[in-house]
Amino acid sequence: MKHTIRIIVLLLFTTFLSTPLLLAANPVQSLLERIDKGASKKFVIQKQKSEVDFFELDQQGSKVVVRGNTWVNIASGINWYLKYYCGIQLSWNQMHAALPATLPKVSKKERHETDLTLRYDFNYCTFSYSMPFWDWDRWQEEIDWMALHGINMPLAAVGVECVWRNIMLQMGYSQKDVDDFIPGPCFLAWWEMNNLEGWGGPNPESWYVAQEALQKKIIARMKELDIHPVLPGYSGMVPSKFMQEQAAVTTDEKDNGESSISNVQLWNGFTRPGILMPTDPRFQQFSDMFYAESVRLFGKADYYSMDPFHEAANLPADLDLKACFRAVNAAMKKANPNAKWVCQGWSENPRPEMLEAITPGDVIFLDLFSECRPMWGMPSLWYKENGYEEHDWCFCLLENFGANIGMHGRMDQLLNNFYLTKTHPKAKHLVGIGLTMEGSETNPVMYELMCELPWRPEKFTKEEWLKGYVKARYGLEEGSPTSADVKAKAIPVLNEVWDILAQGIYNCPVGNNQQGPHESIFCSRPSLDCFQSSSWSKMTNYYDPTSTQEAAQRMLTVADLFKGNNNFEYDLVDLVRQAIADRARIVYNYAVADFKSFDKKSYKKHTDEFLQLLLLQDQLLGTRSEFRVGRWTEQAKSRGTNQAEMIQYEWNARVQITTWGDEYCANVGKLRDYAHKEWQGILKDFYYPRWVKYFQVLQDELDGKLPVLPVGNSSWLKNSQDNPALTINWYTVEEPWTLDHTPYSAEAEGDPVETAKKVFAKAFSKGL
């Protein structure tokens, strides 16, 4: 009888071990279940110790085997399998998929290795331009995306405001002092980088409670997947009020060479927080409190991010920079002796003194803009003769500034610069890659390419790679359920589409240092000399604007075959959007020429065409949630626990993508439109009225109702400051939208394919 009971217990225990419930304890199995319920049963996951990072694909009966030495590397193998065997590409526009009932077999074992063991993610700006209002569901998807794309060292900046709030209150500061120091959700990134304080706040108690809980979930999930979060460290920031209170002490210390940078410096019109010199005795007090509270809330980190003197000019001549950098590093090491300092390679950083002061192995530099302005030792605008010298560094893709919308990439430069590191002597301390975009959820092709580079040891061409991308992106791999007939018809056309894009808009050449996408003319403040929309894009024409029209036209010829295909519909809308934006730039220049030529009939024709193109764009973008301003504003409002909080968060969201700051910072500081968005809703209600107002002023000049604006080289005619076209106060036109509460829906409306066909036909018809 006892023997029978033992057998029954053993059978029950064995059955329990095989249930999906226990499998869920494996973080990769859980990830698979989030992709598609039941997916974990189709794979065999094997974690194996290894001296090198690897993933391996194999077959065991009817199940696909994925091996790797970390959970992240195993997830990378799953992603590789889904793309190149199943034709399933998981991206920001879709992180869920229906896997085949029977998975395509791995006929021959496939193994990939890399010596680039660190794969970084995020820019501080990403947390404000893309993520300020993300909830746990959205963050969970992002962490899954990171794991699938091999990211194992992301910046984790959520909740750092909780650390600062707590230590300020501990030091006896009032809640008002906290409110004056910590900015609102959409501006936290620039506070964390020591650029501003208070703007967009104050934040309610509920914000801090929610952010602390959210960061704890984020960190816990990351660690489950063998992802090592990079937490913000301490490098000297203090509230400006502290600097004011300590003014007398600071003056006395200057005599001893222990000066502190005061808070009087400006950043684009904003007053910066104070910077407490690491050589100041009070630095230790602040750093001890900061790290103690950070550890209490979120635990110790293996990596801490600090960027001393970020975009700071005019440092005191007597400042001992080496001592400063040593003190910053020592404060981190005091908190965790095994931690490493992660520092951005950007503009003047790292300064030579830092390279000399820090022991190699203690710091990892992020070569932030490797695809365009590498610092690591190859010729570029930011060339450093000895690169990062003996220090470890990561090759990074910046790609996007301001989370602006627009197709853009430097495919050739990215491939050339990356594979040059394989043999370049100044790249011998390369240890990883990084994604350092200011805004995410755009141009998925560039991030797919970047994340595959560590696993591809031999250089390849973009044309070769894009053929695989097309099949993976649109479900056209041999193992996908798409019919052979559709594949035969679509693959040649889509290869042509992506070849046009790869030779044009995704091939920004060497020498073009523009920051991010070719900006939409719709989003520019109107003038007779519109080109870029933001102040620092450094745009230069590099592709034929009619090429995007040609690519869109070809993509539309196979669009009916892909109705319901999420990736295709997203790309179709994005491409037609780009084609319309490029067409509008041409039409705008026609209208300017008409005005300068006093051709009233043609001016009316082309300004009407421009405005109609803008409204067609608004209609098109409404078919995808990703391109609706309502997705942004509804995310903001969803974080509010009452009406007042919803209003505050929505104002943050609206201001950031338009004026950015108050009137002085928007105009004199040149921050307005930096984060402009070509989205449904804001096109019609914000950008359209700006252009209508401007075009009408010029029309009135042509009609003799207003003084005519001098044009051309008539230098003897001074531009009168009373001319209406010169004296429009654009801020007063723009600010009302930031204060408005008209709701915008996040839900897509209309059929993307049918709308794209109709809008394209109207936009490019001769009769428009």
Sequence and secondary structure as in RCSB ss.txt:
>XXXX:A:sequence
MKHTIRIIVLLLFTTFLSTPLLLAANPVQSLLERIDKGASKKFVIQKQKSEVDFFELDQQGSKVVVRGNTWVNIA
SGINWYLKYYCGIQLSWNQMHAALPATLPKVSKKERHETDLTLRYDFNYCTFSYSMPFWDWDRWQEEIDWMALHG
INMPLAAVGVECVWRNIMLQMGYSQKDVDDFIPGPCFLAWWEMNNLEGWGGPNPESWYVAQEALQKKIIARMKEL
DIHPVLPGYSGMVPSKFMQEQAAVTTDEKDNGESSISNVQLWNGFTRPGILMPTDPRFQQFSDMFYAESVRLFGK
ADYYSMDPFHEAANLPADLDLKACFRAVNAAMKKANPNAKWVCQGWSENPRPEMLEAITPGDVIFLDLFSECRPM
WGMPSLWYKENGYEEHDWCFCLLENFGANIGMHGRMDQLLNNFYLTKTHPKAKHLVGIGLTMEGSETNPVMYELM
CELPWRPEKFTKEEWLKGYVKARYGLEEGSPTSADVKAKAIPVLNEVWDILAQGIYNCPVGNNQQGPHESIFCSR
PSLDCFQSSSWSKMTNYYDPTSTQEAAQRMLTVADLFKGNNNFEYDLVDLVRQAIADRARIVYNYAVADFKSFDK
KSYKKHTDEFLQLLLLQDQLLGTRSEFRVGRWTEQAKSRGTNQAEMIQYEWNARVQITTWGDEYCANVGKLRDYA
HKEWQGILKDFYYPRWVKYFQVLQDELDGKLPVLPVGNSSWLKNSQDNPALTINWYTVEEPWTLDHTPYSAEAEG
DPVETAKKVFAKAFSKGL
>XXXX:A:secstr
 HHHHHHHHHHHHHHHHTSHHHHTTSHHHHHHHHHSTTGGGGEEEEE   SSEEEEEEEETTEEEEEESSHHHHH
HHHHHHIIIII    BTTB      SS     S EEEEES  EEEE  TTHHHHT TT  HHHHHHHHHHHHHTT
  EEB  TTHHHHHHHHHHHTT  HHHHHHHS  GGGHHHHHTTS  STT    HHHHHHHHHHHHHHHHHHHHT
T   EEE  SSEE HHHHHHTHHHHHHHHTTT   B TT EETTEE  EE  TTSHHHHHHHHHHHHHHHHHH  
 SEEE  TTTT     TT  HHHHHHHHHHHHHHH TT EEEEEEBTTBS HHHHHHS TTSEEEEETTTTTS  
SSSSSTT  TTTTTTSEEEEEE   STT  S   BHHHHHHHHHHTTT GGGTTEEEEEE  SS SS HHHHHHH
HHGGG  S   HHHHHHHHHHHHTT STTSSS HHHHHHHHHHHHHHHHHHHHTTTB  TT    SS   GGGS 
  TT   SSTT      S THHHHHHHHHHHTTGGGGTT HHHHHHHHHHHHHHHHHHHHHHHHHHHHHHHTT H
HHHHHHHHHHHHHHHHHHHHHTTSGGGBHHHHHHHHHHT SSHHHHHHHHHHHHHHTTT S HHHHHTS  TTTT
    BTHIIIIIHHHHHHHHHHHHHHHTTSS     TT TTS   TT HHHH  HHHHHHHHHH       S  S
 HHHHHHHHHHHHT TT 
